[in-house]
Amino acid sequence: MAVKIRLARMGKKKAPYYRVVVADSTSPRDGKCIDVLGTYNPLTTPAEIKVDNEKVQKWLKNGALPTETAKSILVKCGAIQTENK
């Protein structure tokens, strides 16, 4: 069972906002999640990101892998550090 940190879409048609969630990789995008880490609203200027950094660190230590989109959001809010190569 692989666990991923990813986005779940909320909101109404043409007005999305997202929850940053921890979910099983086989569950549907908006399906059952294990834990909610925060929210992301791309419609505001600048985009509003609210994430619990302690929860993110806990899940990363437990082996959860972020998707590409979730990783870029977590880097922007400072929850994870990028590795310069």
N, C-alpha and C positions, 0 to 999 in steps of 0.2 A: 504494500500500500504506500504509494508516494503521496506526500503532502506538498501542496503548492500554496504560495502566497500570490493571490491574483485579484482581479477586479470583478465585482458583481454589479450589474447595471440596475439602477433604481430610477425613479422619476417617471415622468409621463412622456408621451410621444413628442419627439423633437426638443425635449428639455431633459437630457439625461444628467444624472450625477451617479457617482460610483461609490461603493463601499470597498475598502481594501480588506480582504478576508483571507482566512486560512481554510482551505478545503481539500478534500481528497481529489486527486487528479482525474478520477473517473466520473465525478459528479458533474451535473450540468452547470453551465455558467451562473445561472440565477438560482441554482438548487441549494441543497442543504450545505451549510458551512460549519466548520468546527469552532471558529472564533472570529470576531470582528475586530480589526486592528485600527480602523479609522475610515475617513471619507475623503473623496476627491471630487471637486466641482469644477469642471473645465469651462463652464459658461461665464464665470466671473473674470474680471480683468484686474490683476493677474489671477491665475487659477488658484482656487482655495484648496489647500491640502492640510488636513488635520489627522495626525497619526500618533499613536501611543508608541514611542520609541522603545520603551522597556518591553512591551509585548513583542515587538518586532525582533528585538535581540534574543528574547527567550525562544521564539519559534525558529530563528536561524540557528541557534545552538542545538536545537532538537532535530535539525535536519531538513527543515522546510526549504524548498527552493522557490525563489521568486520568478515569475514570468518576466519577459523583457520589459513590458509596459510597467508592471508593478515595480521592477527594479529601478527604472528611470524615475518614477514618482518618489520612491524611497530615498534615492540619491538627492533629489531636489529638496526634500524636507530635512535631510541630514540624518536619517535613521540608519543608513549604511554608508560606508566609505567606499570610494572607487579605488581600484588598484591601478596605478600608473605603470605601464610596461614600456 
